[in-house]
Amino acid sequence: MSMLIDLRNERWFISSLERGLNVINAFSSAKPALAVSEIAKLSGTSRASARRIAMTLEALGYLARSDGNQYFLTPKTLALGTAYLSSHGVGDALQPILRRLRDLSGRSSSISVLDGEEIIYVARASASGPLRVHINVGQRLPAYATAMGRVLLAALSDQDFEVWLRAARLEPVTEATITEPSKFRAAIETVRADGYCVVEGELGPGIKVLAVPIVSAQGTTVAALNLTTQSAFDRERDVVAEFLPEVRRAAAEISGVWNHLQVRNMRDMLDPGPD
């Protein structure tokens, strides 16, 4: 069964919940404040429905409204991401590995998962000084323009990837961003063959990223690990030759911890203990 199968026609599917989540996801760093008409357009819902959802989320404390009647997310929405990290035990368990990789390489290191057309950062250890890139846990970035996104997309089946590619909007983030489907398909094939991905200048000028998969005990890719640097500082260095072995070792260690957390969470679900 395709992992991207549309389940909206199932009897149990709650369309109103989907619309509410789409409204929350309409906000971004590029558009932190939105009018009702913008919310409707970005979330794919009617203006009347967007207004009701926004007012409901405002009443619940997830949105607030400016004097100009624009809505913006409140800090309460951070609890949604925190709940994911806490329930999986991801942040605390993986942070020591990320910090060790950062300290060894002198560069920022992050873990992300795929969510539709975007990746979501679930853990991060930032470098200091000029090599620091300002990205936060919970932040979303377009999968097609990132090394981690391409690693995660390369793990999809051919069928699922083609479904993803047909629906994706490959818009230029920089002049270097790959936006032609045929070229992007070729880039994914390269990632599949190499087992890692390097993206330079496609998300931001001068940003160079190396990424590898994090795999489950069953051999499926569950997340991606990266190392981020600035091209100006590593122009004379072979980033792949110098850092790939260490990044892969860290990914293998993370995979072990990730699998342990999954087993523990499953055990807790099956045996919750006394009431």
Residue frames relative to the residue before (quaternion, step in Angstrom):
aa qw qx qy qz dx dy dz
M 1.0000 0.0000 0.0000 0.0000 0.00 0.00 0.00
S 0.4888 -0.6669 0.4745 0.3019 3.60 -0.90 0.87
M 0.4534 -0.6911 0.4904 0.2763 3.55 -0.97 0.88
L 0.6920 0.4539 -0.2720 0.4911 3.59 1.27 -0.31
I 0.2962 0.7811 -0.5026 0.2227 3.57 1.23 0.33
D 0.4186 -0.7081 0.5169 0.2371 3.56 -1.03 0.89
L 0.1335 -0.8202 0.5553 0.0324 3.57 -0.62 1.18
R 0.3511 0.7836 -0.4657 0.2141 3.58 1.25 0.19
N 0.6813 0.4955 -0.2953 0.4506 3.60 1.12 -0.51
E 0.4677 0.6670 -0.4555 0.3590 3.59 1.26 -0.02
R 0.5968 -0.6155 0.3855 0.3412 3.59 -1.05 0.79
W 0.6952 0.4911 -0.2841 0.4413 3.57 1.07 -0.70
F 0.5216 0.6740 -0.4061 0.3299 3.60 1.23 -0.34
I 0.2192 -0.7796 0.5782 0.0990 3.60 -0.80 1.07
S 0.2936 -0.8032 0.4966 0.1488 3.57 -0.16 1.30
S 0.6312 0.5443 -0.3462 0.4307 3.58 1.02 -0.73
L 0.6217 0.5224 -0.3429 0.4722 3.59 1.08 -0.67
E 0.6250 0.5344 -0.3321 0.4621 3.57 1.00 -0.82
R 0.6669 0.5034 -0.3057 0.4565 3.59 0.88 -0.90
G 0.6419 0.5248 -0.3260 0.4542 3.58 1.01 -0.76
L 0.6695 0.4826 -0.2977 0.4798 3.57 0.96 -0.86
N 0.6221 0.5399 -0.3396 0.4540 3.58 1.06 -0.71
V 0.6169 0.5347 -0.3438 0.4641 3.58 1.08 -0.68
I 0.6503 0.5016 -0.3195 0.4727 3.60 0.90 -0.84
N 0.7057 0.4695 -0.2641 0.4601 3.57 0.94 -0.90
A 0.5215 0.6386 -0.4178 0.3817 3.60 1.23 -0.16
F 0.6414 0.5204 -0.3226 0.4624 3.59 1.16 -0.55
S 0.0389 0.7913 -0.6070 0.0621 3.56 -1.07 0.78
S 0.6816 -0.4536 0.3553 0.4511 3.57 -1.30 0.04
A 0.6496 0.5076 -0.3158 0.4697 3.59 1.14 -0.62
K 0.7876 0.1436 -0.0602 0.5962 3.58 1.14 -0.67
P 0.0052 -0.8531 0.5215 -0.0171 3.61 0.40 1.19
A 0.7623 0.2284 -0.1453 0.5879 3.60 1.22 -0.41
L 0.0372 -0.8310 0.5528 -0.0490 3.57 -0.75 1.07
A 0.3814 -0.6667 0.5887 0.2520 3.52 -1.16 0.71
V 0.6881 -0.4832 0.3297 0.4294 3.59 -1.23 0.36
S 0.6450 0.5282 -0.3296 0.4432 3.59 0.95 -0.81
E 0.6558 0.4978 -0.3063 0.4778 3.57 1.05 -0.74
I 0.6146 0.5386 -0.3387 0.4663 3.58 1.04 -0.79
A 0.6505 0.5230 -0.3144 0.4521 3.57 0.93 -0.92
K 0.6822 0.4960 -0.2908 0.4517 3.58 0.88 -0.93
L 0.7274 0.4523 -0.2495 0.4518 3.57 0.81 -1.00
S 0.7234 0.4226 -0.2440 0.4884 3.59 1.10 -0.64
G 0.4397 -0.7299 0.4332 0.2937 3.56 1.27 -0.13
T 0.5806 0.5591 -0.3894 0.4457 3.56 1.08 0.67
S 0.6354 -0.5245 0.3846 0.4163 3.59 -1.22 0.19
R 0.6337 -0.5429 0.3877 0.3916 3.54 -1.24 0.43
A 0.6443 0.5217 -0.3269 0.4538 3.59 0.97 -0.80
S 0.6670 0.4899 -0.2971 0.4763 3.56 0.95 -0.89
A 0.6338 0.5349 -0.3292 0.4514 3.58 1.00 -0.81
R 0.6436 0.5213 -0.3224 0.4583 3.58 1.00 -0.81
R 0.6733 0.4922 -0.3046 0.4599 3.60 0.88 -0.91
I 0.6567 0.5035 -0.3149 0.4648 3.58 0.94 -0.86
A 0.6568 0.5140 -0.3137 0.4540 3.58 0.92 -0.90
M 0.6592 0.4999 -0.3084 0.4694 3.59 0.97 -0.83
T 0.6292 0.5262 -0.3258 0.4702 3.58 1.08 -0.73
L 0.6770 0.4796 -0.2897 0.4772 3.57 0.91 -0.93
E 0.6051 0.5349 -0.3505 0.4743 3.58 1.14 -0.60
A 0.6590 0.5104 -0.3058 0.4601 3.58 0.95 -0.88
L 0.6953 0.4626 -0.2602 0.4846 3.58 1.12 -0.72
G 0.5583 -0.6498 0.3662 0.3633 3.58 1.29 -0.11
Y 0.5443 0.6317 -0.4027 0.3775 3.62 1.23 0.14
L 0.7519 0.2125 -0.1528 0.6051 3.58 1.26 -0.38
A 0.1143 -0.7409 0.6524 0.1109 3.53 -1.32 0.42
R 0.3283 -0.7582 0.5390 0.1641 3.55 -1.25 0.48
S 0.3790 -0.7183 0.5413 0.2179 3.56 -1.00 0.88
D 0.6903 -0.4579 0.3480 0.4391 3.56 -1.31 0.11
G 0.6893 0.4697 -0.2755 0.4779 3.57 1.17 -0.56
N 0.5123 -0.6789 0.3880 0.3551 3.57 1.30 0.37
Q 0.4544 0.6126 -0.5052 0.4038 3.55 1.00 0.85
Y 0.3477 -0.7387 0.5452 0.1903 3.54 -1.02 0.85
F 0.0018 -0.7740 0.6328 0.0198 3.56 -1.23 0.54
L 0.5779 -0.5972 0.4329 0.3493 3.56 -1.20 0.57
T 0.3045 -0.7287 0.5828 0.1914 3.55 -1.16 0.64
P 0.6767 -0.4947 0.3430 0.4240 3.62 -1.20 0.28
K 0.5238 0.6462 -0.4173 0.3659 3.61 1.19 -0.38
T 0.5965 0.5784 -0.3706 0.4151 3.61 1.09 -0.58
L 0.5429 0.6166 -0.4019 0.4044 3.59 1.19 -0.42
A 0.5761 0.6053 -0.3747 0.4017 3.56 1.15 -0.56
L 0.5903 0.5772 -0.3691 0.4268 3.59 1.14 -0.59
G 0.6938 0.4448 -0.2719 0.4969 3.57 0.93 -0.89
T 0.6300 0.5390 -0.3332 0.4490 3.55 1.02 -0.78
A 0.6169 0.5496 -0.3450 0.4454 3.57 1.06 -0.72
Y 0.6344 0.5191 -0.3313 0.4673 3.58 1.00 -0.79
L 0.6948 0.4797 -0.2877 0.4520 3.56 0.78 -1.03
S 0.6750 0.4982 -0.3017 0.4529 3.57 0.95 -0.86
S 0.6825 0.5027 -0.3034 0.4352 3.57 0.89 -0.91
H 0.7216 0.3996 -0.2452 0.5094 3.58 1.12 -0.57
G 0.3802 -0.7384 0.4775 0.2869 3.58 1.23 -0.27
V 0.3029 0.8135 -0.4624 0.1808 3.57 1.27 0.35
G 0.7124 0.5151 -0.2932 0.3759 3.56 0.57 -1.19
D 0.7321 0.4421 -0.2539 0.4518 3.56 0.62 -1.15
A 0.6936 0.5016 -0.2874 0.4299 3.58 0.92 -0.87
L 0.7612 0.3988 -0.2040 0.4690 3.57 0.96 -0.83
Q 0.5057 0.6943 -0.4099 0.3070 3.58 1.18 -0.43
P 0.6478 0.5199 -0.3525 0.4311 3.66 0.86 -0.75
I 0.6430 0.5121 -0.3276 0.4658 3.60 1.04 -0.72
L 0.6562 0.5034 -0.3092 0.4694 3.58 0.96 -0.84
R 0.6565 0.5049 -0.3194 0.4606 3.58 0.94 -0.81
R 0.6368 0.5270 -0.3276 0.4577 3.57 1.03 -0.78
L 0.6560 0.4933 -0.3084 0.4808 3.58 0.99 -0.83
R 0.6345 0.5250 -0.3245 0.4653 3.58 1.00 -0.79
D 0.6914 0.4816 -0.2859 0.4564 3.57 0.85 -0.96
L 0.6526 0.5221 -0.3101 0.4532 3.56 1.06 -0.75
S 0.7734 0.3613 -0.1738 0.4910 3.56 0.96 -0.92
G 0.3757 -0.7259 0.4878 0.3065 3.56 1.15 -0.61
R 0.6707 0.4766 -0.2714 0.4994 3.57 1.31 0.24
S 0.6031 -0.5792 0.4094 0.3651 3.57 -1.18 0.59
S 0.0957 -0.7829 0.6141 0.0287 3.54 -1.14 0.74
S 0.0273 -0.8193 0.5708 -0.0481 3.56 -0.96 0.92
I 0.2309 -0.7198 0.6330 0.1669 3.52 -1.39 0.32
S 0.0139 0.8009 -0.5984 0.0180 3.56 -1.00 0.82
V 0.2471 -0.7214 0.6223 0.1767 3.53 -1.38 0.27
L 0.5025 -0.6509 0.4845 0.2984 3.56 -1.24 0.49
D 0.0328 0.7715 -0.6342 0.0403 3.56 -1.01 0.90
G 0.8135 -0.1572 0.0644 0.5562 3.56 -0.03 1.29
E 0.8061 -0.2059 0.1889 0.5216 3.56 -0.72 -1.10
E 0.7147 0.4269 -0.2376 0.5005 3.58 1.28 -0.03
I 0.3192 -0.6660 0.6175 0.2708 3.49 -1.39 0.16
I 0.2212 -0.7497 0.6097 0.1314 3.55 -1.22 0.62
Y 0.3742 -0.7166 0.5463 0.2189 3.56 -0.85 1.00
V 0.1196 -0.8216 0.5563 0.0339 3.58 -0.70 1.09
A 0.7841 0.0160 -0.0355 0.6194 3.61 1.25 -0.22
R 0.0439 0.8152 -0.5724 0.0763 3.57 -1.05 0.71
A 0.0841 -0.7392 0.6650 0.0656 3.53 -1.24 0.69
S 0.2094 -0.8308 0.5091 0.0823 3.56 -0.34 1.26
A 0.4224 -0.6631 0.5579 0.2657 3.53 -1.14 0.74
S 0.3901 -0.6977 0.5425 0.2583 3.56 -1.25 0.33
G 0.7373 0.4328 -0.2868 0.4323 3.56 -1.27 0.17
P 0.8269 -0.2807 0.1729 0.4555 3.57 -1.25 -0.43
L 0.6571 0.5119 -0.3178 0.4529 3.61 1.18 -0.37
R 0.4739 0.6755 -0.4392 0.3553 3.57 1.27 0.05
V 0.0982 -0.7515 0.6507 0.0464 3.56 -1.02 0.92
H 0.3674 -0.7828 0.4658 0.1878 3.57 -0.62 1.16
I 0.2648 0.7128 -0.5967 0.2563 3.54 -0.22 1.40
N 0.2138 -0.8040 0.5473 0.0910 3.57 -0.95 0.87
V 0.5988 -0.5271 0.4535 0.3973 3.55 -1.27 0.41
G 0.7461 0.3341 -0.2858 0.5000 3.55 -0.90 0.99
Q 0.5470 0.6234 -0.4000 0.3902 3.58 1.22 -0.30
R 0.2740 -0.7507 0.5843 0.1412 3.53 -1.16 0.74
L 0.0229 -0.7732 0.6337 0.0107 3.54 -1.13 0.74
P 0.5827 -0.5837 0.4146 0.3846 3.61 -1.10 0.54
A 0.4873 -0.7050 0.4335 0.2786 3.56 -0.71 1.09
Y 0.6687 0.5489 -0.3189 0.3871 3.58 0.90 -0.88
A 0.7291 0.4342 -0.2338 0.4746 3.59 1.14 -0.61
T 0.6816 0.4723 -0.2736 0.4873 3.58 1.28 0.07
A 0.5682 -0.6014 0.4415 0.3473 3.55 -1.18 0.61
M 0.6553 0.4969 -0.3232 0.4682 3.60 0.94 -0.81
G 0.6260 0.5430 -0.3390 0.4453 3.56 1.00 -0.78
R 0.6816 0.4832 -0.2938 0.4643 3.58 0.92 -0.84
V 0.6011 0.5379 -0.3570 0.4710 3.58 1.08 -0.63
L 0.6836 0.4799 -0.2810 0.4726 3.58 0.95 -0.88
L 0.6584 0.4936 -0.3095 0.4765 3.59 1.02 -0.75
A 0.6163 0.5562 -0.3423 0.4401 3.58 1.08 -0.68
A 0.6484 0.5303 -0.3123 0.4482 3.58 1.19 -0.51
L 0.5323 0.6181 -0.4163 0.4017 3.60 1.23 -0.22
S 0.5575 -0.5570 0.4791 0.3865 3.55 -1.23 0.40
D 0.6687 -0.4855 0.3616 0.4318 3.59 -1.23 0.35
Q 0.6589 0.5207 -0.3068 0.4479 3.57 0.95 -0.91
D 0.6911 0.4764 -0.2846 0.4631 3.57 0.85 -0.96
F 0.6403 0.5241 -0.3336 0.4517 3.56 1.02 -0.75
E 0.6545 0.5041 -0.3202 0.4637 3.59 0.95 -0.82
V 0.6113 0.5238 -0.3464 0.4817 3.61 1.06 -0.70
W 0.6535 0.5111 -0.3081 0.4657 3.57 0.94 -0.90
L 0.6856 0.5075 -0.2915 0.4330 3.57 0.83 -0.99
R 0.6433 0.5236 -0.3275 0.4525 3.59 0.99 -0.79
A 0.7228 0.4355 -0.2465 0.4767 3.59 1.03 -0.74
A 0.5973 0.6219 -0.3509 0.3653 3.58 1.17 -0.57
R 0.2858 -0.7155 0.6105 0.1833 3.54 -1.24 0.61
L 0.1290 -0.8151 0.5639 0.0317 3.56 -0.18 1.32
E 0.0784 0.8216 -0.5530 0.1138 3.54 0.23 1.31
P 0.5349 -0.6480 0.4265 0.3346 3.62 -0.98 0.74
V 0.2235 -0.7460 0.6143 0.1272 3.55 -0.88 1.00
T 0.7474 0.0115 -0.0155 0.6641 3.55 1.19 -0.73
E 0.6965 -0.4482 0.3375 0.4472 3.57 -1.29 0.00
A 0.6827 0.5031 -0.2842 0.4473 3.59 1.17 -0.51
T 0.4859 0.6972 -0.4263 0.3100 3.62 1.22 -0.31
I 0.3879 -0.6957 0.5557 0.2383 3.57 -0.93 0.92
T 0.0147 -0.8257 0.5626 -0.0368 3.57 -0.67 1.12
E 0.5944 0.5486 -0.3774 0.4509 3.61 1.22 -0.16
P 0.5136 -0.6853 0.4182 0.3027 3.63 -0.66 1.06
S 0.6587 0.5125 -0.3272 0.4432 3.61 0.91 -0.81
K 0.6684 0.4793 -0.2973 0.4849 3.58 0.99 -0.80
F 0.6461 0.5091 -0.3303 0.4629 3.56 1.03 -0.72
R 0.6129 0.5397 -0.3389 0.4671 3.57 1.04 -0.76
A 0.6533 0.5076 -0.3064 0.4709 3.59 0.98 -0.84
A 0.6305 0.5319 -0.3323 0.4572 3.59 1.06 -0.75
I 0.6482 0.5073 -0.3133 0.4737 3.59 1.01 -0.79
E 0.6268 0.5263 -0.3385 0.4643 3.59 1.02 -0.73
T 0.6218 0.5332 -0.3354 0.4654 3.58 1.05 -0.71
V 0.6378 0.5172 -0.3221 0.4711 3.58 1.00 -0.84
R 0.6452 0.5241 -0.3182 0.4558 3.58 0.94 -0.86
A 0.6856 0.4835 -0.2840 0.4643 3.58 0.97 -0.84
D 0.7350 0.4370 -0.2318 0.4639 3.59 0.96 -0.90
G 0.3531 -0.7410 0.4972 0.2813 3.57 1.05 -0.74
Y 0.7452 0.2091 -0.1811 0.6068 3.57 1.28 0.28
C 0.2296 -0.7747 0.5728 0.1384 3.57 -1.27 0.16
V 0.0975 -0.7517 0.6486 0.0695 3.55 -1.13 0.74
V 0.0147 -0.7758 0.6306 -0.0167 3.57 -0.85 1.02
E 0.0277 -0.8104 0.5845 -0.0277 3.56 -0.80 1.03
G 0.8767 0.0872 -0.0843 0.4654 3.53 -0.84 1.05
E 0.5454 0.6455 -0.4018 0.3528 3.62 1.18 0.06
L 0.7095 0.3902 -0.2491 0.5313 3.58 1.17 -0.51
G 0.7770 -0.0921 0.0785 0.6177 3.55 1.15 -0.69
P 0.5815 -0.5990 0.4073 0.3703 3.60 -0.98 0.72
G 0.8428 0.2034 -0.1546 0.4738 3.54 -0.92 0.94
I 0.5817 0.5668 -0.3847 0.4387 3.60 1.25 0.01
K 0.0490 -0.7984 0.5998 -0.0211 3.57 -0.73 1.11
V 0.0414 -0.8282 0.5568 -0.0483 3.57 -0.72 1.11
L 0.1592 -0.7441 0.6441 0.0787 3.53 -1.09 0.90
A 0.0108 0.8201 -0.5701 0.0491 3.61 -0.80 0.98
V 0.0899 -0.7700 0.6307 0.0352 3.54 -1.21 0.69
P 0.5501 -0.6250 0.4338 0.3444 3.61 -1.19 0.40
I 0.2457 -0.6826 0.6619 0.1886 3.51 -1.38 0.42
V 0.1349 -0.8469 0.5137 0.0258 3.57 -0.49 1.17
S 0.4941 -0.6437 0.5059 0.2925 3.52 -1.26 0.57
A 0.6919 -0.4483 0.3504 0.4444 3.55 -1.32 0.04
Q 0.6696 0.4913 -0.2882 0.4767 3.58 1.22 -0.48
G 0.5729 -0.6337 0.3545 0.3801 3.55 1.31 0.04
T 0.5495 0.5970 -0.4097 0.4169 3.59 1.24 0.18
T 0.4906 -0.6600 0.4855 0.2966 3.55 -1.10 0.72
V 0.1309 -0.8204 0.5555 0.0338 3.58 -0.69 1.11
A 0.7871 -0.0041 0.0291 0.6161 3.58 1.22 -0.44
A 0.3046 -0.7294 0.5735 0.2154 3.55 -1.31 -0.05
L 0.2435 -0.7470 0.6062 0.1230 3.54 -1.23 0.67
N 0.0419 -0.8215 0.5676 0.0353 3.59 -0.93 0.77
L 0.2100 -0.6935 0.6674 0.1718 3.47 -1.49 0.11
T 0.1339 -0.8285 0.5433 0.0222 3.57 -0.63 1.15
T 0.0311 0.7956 -0.6032 0.0464 3.54 -0.94 0.91
Q 0.4659 -0.6331 0.5310 0.3165 3.54 -1.35 0.01
S 0.5312 -0.6635 0.4244 0.3120 3.57 -0.80 1.02
A 0.6293 0.5688 -0.3405 0.4057 3.59 0.99 -0.80
F 0.7077 0.4507 -0.2608 0.4775 3.59 1.09 -0.67
D 0.7793 0.3112 -0.1563 0.5210 3.58 1.14 -0.53
R 0.2502 0.8081 -0.5045 0.1727 3.57 1.18 0.49
E 0.7496 0.3850 -0.2044 0.4981 3.58 0.99 -0.80
R 0.6435 0.5297 -0.3202 0.4503 3.59 1.24 0.02
D 0.3784 -0.6751 0.5820 0.2496 3.54 -1.20 0.64
V 0.2876 -0.8100 0.4889 0.1489 3.56 0.00 1.36
V 0.6535 0.5203 -0.3218 0.4457 3.59 0.95 -0.85
A 0.6955 0.4748 -0.2822 0.4595 3.58 0.78 -1.01
E 0.7190 0.4686 -0.2548 0.4455 3.57 0.95 -0.86
F 0.8291 0.2844 -0.1107 0.4685 3.58 0.85 -0.94
L 0.5315 0.6662 -0.4161 0.3170 3.63 1.08 -0.54
P 0.6501 0.5122 -0.3589 0.4315 3.69 0.80 -0.77
E 0.6807 0.4799 -0.2964 0.4675 3.59 0.93 -0.87
V 0.6402 0.5169 -0.3305 0.4623 3.59 1.00 -0.77
R 0.6575 0.4994 -0.3104 0.4711 3.59 0.98 -0.78
R 0.6281 0.5172 -0.3453 0.4677 3.59 1.01 -0.70
A 0.6509 0.5037 -0.3152 0.4725 3.57 0.97 -0.83
A 0.6393 0.5289 -0.3253 0.4537 3.59 1.01 -0.81
A 0.6417 0.5158 -0.3242 0.4660 3.58 1.01 -0.78
E 0.6503 0.5026 -0.3126 0.4763 3.58 1.02 -0.80
I 0.6406 0.5164 -0.3145 0.4733 3.57 1.01 -0.83
S 0.6174 0.5514 -0.3432 0.4439 3.58 1.00 -0.80
G 0.6511 0.5203 -0.3145 0.4544 3.57 0.97 -0.85
V 0.6712 0.4784 -0.2949 0.4834 3.57 0.95 -0.90
W 0.6323 0.5454 -0.3230 0.4454 3.58 0.97 -0.90
N 0.6774 0.4895 -0.2905 0.4660 3.57 0.89 -0.96
H 0.6221 0.5316 -0.3384 0.4646 3.58 1.05 -0.74
L 0.6565 0.5065 -0.3123 0.4635 3.59 0.97 -0.84
Q 0.6430 0.5204 -0.3270 0.4570 3.57 0.99 -0.81
V 0.6493 0.5063 -0.3121 0.4740 3.59 0.96 -0.85
R 0.6591 0.5111 -0.3080 0.4576 3.57 0.95 -0.90
N 0.6678 0.4974 -0.3070 0.4609 3.58 0.92 -0.90
M 0.6462 0.5100 -0.3197 0.4691 3.57 1.01 -0.80
R 0.6412 0.5219 -0.3245 0.4596 3.58 0.99 -0.81
D 0.6520 0.5151 -0.3123 0.4604 3.56 1.01 -0.83
M 0.6365 0.5262 -0.3252 0.4607 3.58 1.08 -0.71
L 0.7120 0.4548 -0.2571 0.4691 3.57 0.97 -0.89
D 0.7917 0.1486 -0.0636 0.5892 3.56 1.14 -0.67
P 0.0826 -0.8593 0.5040 0.0270 3.59 0.38 1.22
G 0.5357 -0.6333 0.4132 0.3757 3.58 1.21 -0.17
P 0.7348 -0.4116 0.2827 0.4590 3.59 -1.26 -0.08
D 0.5459 -0.6167 0.4587 0.3336 3.55 -1.14 0.67
